[in-house]
Amino acid sequence: MSWKCDKCGKTFENEDIPEKCPECNSEGVTFSLVDKKSENE
């Protein structure tokens, strides 16, 4: 699944919702689930 950090906007792959963003390294931020099907069209 693809997740988008609501703080920095970085999208990355992870099996389930991450505890912190690997890009901006912020804890306690929220993540949005990205639908890959609509993104690739």
C-alpha positions in Angstrom: 0.0 0.0 0.0 1.1 3.6 -0.6 0.9 6.2 2.1 1.3 9.9 1.9 2.6 12.0 4.8 0.1 14.8 5.5 3.0 16.9 6.8 5.6 16.8 4.1 3.6 15.2 1.2 6.0 12.4 0.6 4.5 9.2 -0.7 6.0 5.8 0.1 5.3 2.1 0.2 4.5 0.4 3.5 2.4 -2.7 4.4 0.4 -0.8 7.0 0.2 2.7 8.4 3.6 3.9 9.5 4.4 5.2 12.9 6.5 8.0 11.6 7.4 9.4 8.2 10.7 8.1 6.8 11.1 11.4 4.9 10.5 14.2 7.4 10.9 11.8 10.4 8.0 13.4 12.3 6.1 11.3 14.8 2.4 11.8 15.4 1.7 13.0 11.9 -1.2 11.6 10.0 -1.0 9.6 6.7 -3.4 9.3 3.8 -3.8 6.0 1.9 -3.0 6.6 -1.7 -4.9 4.7 -4.4 -2.3 3.5 -6.8 -4.8 2.6 -9.6 -6.0 6.2 -10.0 -2.5 7.6 -9.6 -1.1 5.6 -12.5 -3.7 6.6 -15.1 
